[in-house]
Amino acid sequence: MRLPVLSEEEMDPRQQELAARIAGRRGGVRGPFRVWLHSPEMCERAESLGAFARFDCSLPEHLRELSLLMAARNWDAQYSWNAHVRQAVEAGVPEAAVKAIAEKREAVFDDEADQAFYRFCREVLEEHFVSDDTFARALGHFGARGLVDTIGALGNFTMLGMC
């Protein structure tokens, strides 16, 4: 990490409050939150979006974890990958799909909705554009809210990967 990690004594009251809130929700202040605390306003907003993407959006847990792994792999973000690979499998992402994503190969899912989700995310991350067919398939499975939540999750997890 290039920016210094702030000790509790170095933090102002706002930073201390945010650190306590993050630690309470996430079990500790780790990874990018240690950097983001340098900007309390950014940290608060990023933490709020991240909490929504990870815990509260309309996507089922296994797809939230899948989107996180896909963004992490896209950015070669080893910290995020390592922190979530086990959680993704436990949530229901097939191990073969995780291995394929790790190796930057095409993943195959038995569930049609999961395959549509994967294809949608892959096109967003790799092509920066989603084909009409892929969009229609994903929309049919997840609706407008699900697609908006998917883009929000990918954006959040991309920001994590960039850190």
Summary of the structure (lengths in Angstrom):
residues: 163
radius of gyration: 16.6
end to end distance: 9.0
largest distance: 54.3
contacts: 484
relative contact order: 0.14
helix: 73%
strand: 0%
